[in-house]
Amino acid sequence: MIYTGSIHTILMQGSELLVRRIKEGTVIDHIDEGKGLQVLDALGINGRDGSLITIALNVPSAKYKKKDIIKVENKFLKDDDTNKLAVISPKATVNIIKNYKLVEKRRVALPAEIDRIFRCSNPECITNSAEHIESIMDVMDKEGSVLKCRYCGRILDVNQLKYN
């Protein structure tokens, strides 16, 4: 993955993490450690639109030992984006910032089914045929992020999902 936008530098001062506040946009916090780049890829955030992107990987966290954080100026997540995030990092939180103030804080949660976001990894599945059938994944285990293709029944590894 190539990032062509502005990627903001994170500064450490002693044991303190210094990150510039954003005026408008989204802060995704409590991402499972090491999953930040996967989140960027899944959400299609690549900086090509010129937005300032701040990425902090493996940051110390009082709650989870380590976490990743992403800040994206001038981008607000849609429901499909939040569902993708829930599959990759179910403990993440989405913070919407407007005029430098937190206006909304959401915890991500897996829905009972996920439509049109991921493609089944089974090449023989009808959703991968020329018939253009949208995929539907049933969430079998919200804790373990176990998904099952509704059409072919394949149990899907969330780390190997392909995004539509």
Secondary structure in CASP SS format (residue, H / E / C, confidence):
PFRMAT SS
TARGET T0000
AUTHOR 0000-0000-0000
METHOD secondary structure of the structure
MODEL  1
M C 1.00
I C 1.00
Y C 1.00
T C 1.00
G C 1.00
S E 1.00
I E 1.00
H E 1.00
T C 1.00
I C 1.00
L E 1.00
M E 1.00
Q E 1.00
G C 1.00
S C 1.00
E E 1.00
L E 1.00
L E 1.00
V C 1.00
R C 1.00
R C 1.00
I C 1.00
K C 1.00
E C 1.00
G E 1.00
T E 1.00
V E 1.00
I E 1.00
D E 1.00
H E 1.00
I E 1.00
D E 1.00
E C 1.00
G C 1.00
K C 1.00
G H 1.00
L H 1.00
Q H 1.00
V H 1.00
L H 1.00
D H 1.00
A H 1.00
L H 1.00
G C 1.00
I C 1.00
N C 1.00
G C 1.00
R C 1.00
D C 1.00
G C 1.00
S C 1.00
L E 1.00
I E 1.00
T E 1.00
I E 1.00
A E 1.00
L E 1.00
N E 1.00
V E 1.00
P E 1.00
S E 1.00
A C 1.00
K C 1.00
Y C 1.00
K E 1.00
K E 1.00
K E 1.00
D E 1.00
I E 1.00
I E 1.00
K E 1.00
V E 1.00
E E 1.00
N C 1.00
K C 1.00
F C 1.00
L C 1.00
K C 1.00
D H 1.00
D H 1.00
D H 1.00
T H 1.00
N H 1.00
K H 1.00
L H 1.00
A H 1.00
V H 1.00
I H 1.00
S C 1.00
P C 1.00
K C 1.00
A C 1.00
T E 1.00
V E 1.00
N E 1.00
I E 1.00
I E 1.00
K E 1.00
N C 1.00
Y C 1.00
K E 1.00
L E 1.00
V E 1.00
E E 1.00
K E 1.00
R E 1.00
R E 1.00
V C 1.00
A C 1.00
L C 1.00
P C 1.00
A C 1.00
E E 1.00
I E 1.00
D E 1.00
R C 1.00
I C 1.00
F E 1.00
R E 1.00
C C 1.00
S C 1.00
N C 1.00
P C 1.00
E C 1.00
C C 1.00
I H 1.00
T H 1.00
N H 1.00
S C 1.00
A C 1.00
E C 1.00
H C 1.00
I C 1.00
E C 1.00
S C 1.00
I E 1.00
M E 1.00
D E 1.00
V E 1.00
M E 1.00
D E 1.00
K C 1.00
E C 1.00
G C 1.00
S C 1.00
V E 1.00
L E 1.00
K E 1.00
C E 1.00
R C 1.00
Y C 1.00
C C 1.00
G C 1.00
R C 1.00
I E 1.00
L E 1.00
D C 1.00
V H 1.00
N H 1.00
Q H 1.00
L C 1.00
K E 1.00
Y E 1.00
N C 1.00
END
